[in-house]
Amino acid sequence: MISKLSIVIPAYNEEKTISNILDKVIKVNLIAGIKKELIIVDDCSKDATLQVLNEYCKTHNKLDIKVLHHEVNQGKGAALHTGIAHATGEYLIIQDADMEYDPREYNDLLKPIIEGFADVVFGSRFLGGNPHRILFFWHSIGNRLLTILSNMFTNLNLSDMETCYKLFRTDIIQSLNLKEKRFGFEPEVTAKISRVPKVRIYEVGISYYGRTYEEGKKIGWKDGIRAVWCIIKYGLFKK
């Protein structure tokens, strides 16, 4: 039985969207009476993200919200490491601070957990008939190629390794020795999760409301190169 879901939100220069995404997360009624724990990690934002978060906590002081702050910018992966370490729910999900993913779909990811089938659930942007914003052709090709390459090393048949929405049993994710501080987190955690003995991994279709670089998208081609390196590195070497 799950009593609490930890929602880990890394944030960097998201002053324009962070309140909106928190509102969406709070409004979600989780199935089976599951409570929510929000853990937001500000990765030394240069804008007013931290101030917005502190004000938000003041006006929502009855909710279970933790705001953590990095004194030096370290990267999305490092922010996730911090958030994961502070999670107290039996399960944990990753939520970006932008508006690309819909928190109302948490329950879709939770169903295989509640029904006793899964320990880990990936939300795939390439499965099902949910809404998807049409944006970058080469990004979609790159994501699929990275997923195929990852699958070759992990022997999984995922359709979207690079997805933000990953739901983990907390004790499993906290037991992993995660090292990648930037966007290499995705291939590293996938490789290391795949090696957990008897772990049950599921995948469900989710929607995707992608944004352009003008709207704040941060990942670039250099991150893709790093992802390839991480797939090979963590695919070949267990540590």
C-alpha positions as CSV (number, residue, x, y, z in Angstrom):
1,M,0.0,0.0,0.0
2,I,1.3,3.5,-0.9
3,S,0.5,6.3,1.6
4,K,2.7,9.1,0.0
5,L,4.1,10.0,-3.3
6,S,7.2,12.3,-3.4
7,I,7.3,14.7,-6.3
8,V,10.8,15.9,-7.1
9,I,11.0,19.1,-9.1
10,P,14.4,20.5,-10.3
11,A,14.1,24.2,-11.1
12,Y,16.5,26.6,-12.9
13,N,15.4,30.0,-14.0
14,E,11.7,29.0,-14.0
15,E,10.2,32.1,-12.4
16,K,7.5,32.3,-15.1
17,T,6.2,28.8,-14.8
18,I,7.1,27.4,-11.4
19,S,3.9,28.7,-9.6
20,N,1.7,27.4,-12.4
21,I,3.2,23.9,-12.3
22,L,2.9,23.7,-8.5
23,D,-0.7,24.7,-8.8
24,K,-1.3,21.9,-11.2
25,V,0.5,19.4,-9.0
26,I,-1.5,20.4,-5.9
27,K,-4.8,20.2,-7.7
28,V,-4.2,16.5,-8.7
29,N,-6.2,14.0,-6.6
30,L,-4.2,10.9,-6.5
31,I,-5.9,7.5,-6.6
32,A,-6.2,5.3,-3.5
33,G,-6.0,8.3,-1.2
34,I,-2.3,8.8,-1.8
35,K,-0.9,12.0,-0.3
36,K,1.7,14.2,-2.0
37,E,5.1,15.5,-0.8
38,L,6.5,18.2,-3.0
39,I,10.3,18.6,-3.1
40,I,11.5,21.6,-5.2
41,V,15.3,22.0,-5.7
42,D,16.4,25.4,-7.0
43,D,19.7,25.0,-8.8
44,C,21.0,28.5,-8.0
45,S,18.7,30.2,-10.4
46,K,19.8,33.6,-11.7
47,D,16.2,34.9,-11.9
48,A,13.6,35.2,-9.1
49,T,12.7,31.4,-9.0
50,L,13.8,31.1,-5.4
51,Q,11.9,34.2,-4.3
52,V,8.8,32.9,-6.0
53,L,9.1,29.6,-4.3
54,N,9.5,31.1,-0.9
55,E,6.5,33.3,-1.4
56,Y,4.5,30.3,-2.6
57,C,5.4,28.3,0.5
58,K,4.2,31.2,2.7
59,T,0.8,31.2,1.0
60,H,0.5,27.4,1.0
61,N,2.0,26.7,4.5
62,K,-0.4,23.9,5.2
63,L,0.9,21.7,2.4
64,D,3.8,19.3,2.5
65,I,6.3,21.4,0.4
66,K,10.1,21.4,0.8
67,V,12.2,24.0,-1.0
68,L,15.9,23.2,-1.3
69,H,18.6,25.4,-2.8
70,H,22.0,24.9,-4.4
71,E,24.4,27.7,-3.6
72,V,26.2,26.9,-6.9
73,N,24.6,25.9,-10.2
74,Q,25.3,22.2,-10.7
75,G,22.9,20.9,-13.3
76,K,19.5,19.1,-13.5
77,G,21.0,15.7,-12.5
78,A,22.5,17.2,-9.4
79,A,19.2,18.9,-8.4
80,L,17.5,15.5,-8.8
81,H,20.1,13.8,-6.6
82,T,19.4,16.3,-3.9
83,G,15.6,15.9,-4.2
84,I,15.8,12.1,-4.3
85,A,17.9,12.1,-1.1
86,H,15.2,14.0,0.8
87,A,12.2,12.0,-0.4
88,T,10.2,10.2,2.3
89,G,7.3,8.8,0.2
90,E,7.2,5.1,-0.7
91,Y,7.3,6.1,-4.3
92,L,8.8,9.1,-6.1
93,I,8.1,10.8,-9.5
94,I,10.2,13.4,-11.3
95,Q,8.4,16.5,-12.5
96,D,10.0,19.3,-14.6
97,A,9.3,22.9,-13.5
98,D,8.1,23.9,-16.9
99,M,4.7,23.1,-18.4
100,E,5.7,20.4,-20.8
101,Y,4.2,17.5,-18.8
102,D,0.8,17.2,-17.3
103,P,0.6,16.2,-13.6
104,R,-3.0,15.0,-14.1
105,E,-1.4,11.9,-15.6
106,Y,0.3,10.8,-12.3
107,N,-2.6,8.5,-11.8
108,D,-1.9,6.8,-15.1
109,L,1.7,6.0,-14.0
110,L,0.5,5.0,-10.5
111,K,-2.0,2.3,-11.8
112,P,0.6,-0.4,-12.5
113,I,2.1,0.3,-9.1
114,I,-1.3,0.2,-7.2
115,E,-2.3,-3.0,-9.1
116,G,0.9,-4.7,-7.9
117,F,2.6,-5.1,-11.3
118,A,5.4,-2.6,-11.3
119,D,8.3,-1.1,-9.3
120,V,9.2,1.5,-11.9
121,V,7.0,3.2,-14.5
122,F,8.2,5.3,-17.4
123,G,5.9,7.8,-19.1
124,S,6.3,7.5,-22.9
125,R,5.6,10.5,-25.2
126,F,5.6,8.1,-28.1
127,L,2.8,5.7,-26.9
128,G,-1.0,6.2,-26.9
129,G,-3.2,8.8,-28.3
130,N,-2.6,11.7,-25.9
131,P,-1.9,15.3,-27.1
132,H,1.6,16.1,-28.4
133,R,2.8,19.5,-29.5
134,I,4.4,19.4,-32.9
135,L,7.9,20.8,-32.7
136,F,11.4,19.6,-33.7
137,F,11.8,16.6,-36.1
138,W,15.4,16.1,-35.3
139,H,14.8,16.1,-31.6
140,S,12.3,13.3,-32.0
141,I,14.7,11.3,-34.1
142,G,17.4,11.9,-31.6
143,N,15.3,10.8,-28.7
144,R,14.3,7.6,-30.5
145,L,18.0,6.8,-31.5
146,L,19.1,7.4,-27.9
147,T,16.4,5.1,-26.7
148,I,17.3,2.4,-29.1
149,L,21.0,2.7,-28.2
150,S,20.1,2.6,-24.5
151,N,17.9,-0.5,-25.1
152,M,20.8,-2.3,-26.7
153,F,22.8,-2.0,-23.5
154,T,20.0,-2.5,-21.0
155,N,18.1,-5.2,-22.9
156,L,14.9,-3.2,-22.2
157,N,12.3,-2.4,-24.9
158,L,11.5,1.2,-23.8
159,S,10.1,3.6,-26.3
160,D,11.1,6.8,-24.5
161,M,14.2,6.6,-22.3
162,E,14.6,10.4,-22.3
163,T,11.2,11.1,-20.8
164,C,10.9,13.3,-17.7
165,Y,8.2,11.2,-16.1
166,K,9.8,8.4,-14.3
167,L,8.1,6.9,-11.3
168,F,10.3,4.8,-8.9
169,R,10.0,2.9,-5.7
170,T,11.9,5.2,-3.5
171,D,14.1,2.7,-1.8
172,I,15.3,1.5,-5.2
173,I,16.2,4.9,-6.6
174,Q,17.8,5.9,-3.3
175,S,20.0,2.8,-3.4
176,L,21.6,3.7,-6.7
177,N,24.9,5.5,-6.8
178,L,24.0,8.2,-9.3
179,K,26.7,10.5,-10.6
180,E,25.6,12.5,-13.6
181,K,24.9,16.1,-12.8
182,R,23.3,17.3,-16.0
183,F,21.1,15.7,-18.6
184,G,23.1,12.4,-18.4
185,F,20.8,11.5,-15.5
186,E,18.3,9.9,-17.9
187,P,20.6,7.2,-19.5
188,E,22.5,6.7,-16.2
189,V,19.4,6.0,-14.1
190,T,17.9,3.8,-16.8
191,A,21.0,1.7,-17.1
192,K,21.3,1.3,-13.3
193,I,17.6,0.6,-12.8
194,S,17.8,-2.1,-15.4
195,R,20.4,-4.0,-13.3
196,V,18.3,-4.1,-10.1
197,P,17.5,-7.7,-9.4
198,K,13.9,-8.7,-10.3
199,V,12.9,-5.1,-10.9
200,R,9.6,-4.7,-12.7
201,I,9.6,-1.9,-15.2
202,Y,6.4,-0.7,-17.0
203,E,5.7,2.1,-19.5
204,V,2.5,4.1,-20.1
205,G,1.6,6.7,-22.7
206,I,1.6,10.3,-21.7
207,S,0.9,13.7,-23.4
208,Y,3.6,16.2,-24.1
209,Y,3.3,20.0,-24.3
210,G,6.8,20.8,-25.5
211,R,8.3,24.3,-25.6
212,T,10.7,26.1,-28.0
213,Y,14.0,27.5,-27.0
214,E,12.5,31.0,-27.0
215,E,10.0,29.7,-24.5
216,G,12.8,28.3,-22.2
217,K,13.8,24.9,-23.5
218,K,17.4,24.2,-22.3
219,I,18.6,20.9,-23.7
220,G,20.8,21.1,-26.8
221,W,22.9,19.0,-29.1
222,K,25.8,18.9,-26.6
223,D,23.5,17.2,-24.1
224,G,22.7,14.6,-26.8
225,I,26.4,13.8,-27.3
226,R,26.8,13.5,-23.5
227,A,23.8,11.1,-23.4
228,V,25.5,8.8,-26.0
229,W,28.6,8.8,-23.9
230,C,26.6,8.0,-20.7
231,I,24.7,5.2,-22.5
232,I,28.0,3.6,-23.4
233,K,29.7,4.3,-20.1
234,Y,27.0,3.0,-17.8
235,G,26.0,0.3,-20.2
236,L,29.5,-1.2,-20.2
237,F,30.6,-0.5,-16.6
238,K,28.3,-1.4,-13.7
239,K,29.8,1.2,-11.4
